[in-house]
Amino acid sequence: MSHKKHDRRLKRNRNRNHLQDQREYHIESAYELMGNEAQDFGTVNEKREVDVPSGLGYTAIGFAIASLFMFPYILGLTSIALGFMSIYQGSRSAGATAMIIGAAAILIHFLFLT
């Protein structure tokens, strides 16, 4: 490797390190100025799992409960599909509940009533 390429690479790395040092200095200064409030912002990058209640999830549970008593294949499959959609929207517990009840209704009807 020639000396010119090596010198350019060293200079590029020094510039990157200098910019990174400046960013860290500004972040540290901001934390010092904010005081105790800065601790709350430390968790911004963490992924939070929040269960959002949605009407779609509760509708899926309604279809799932109805599938226990009538039309288990139609309402059970509908509750499973709506459960997937509600999980996608963020209502994980309602969607999973609807899917489990709908699948159980189909399984019970298939095993015991057919």
Beta strands, then each sheet from edge to edge (+ up, - down):
end
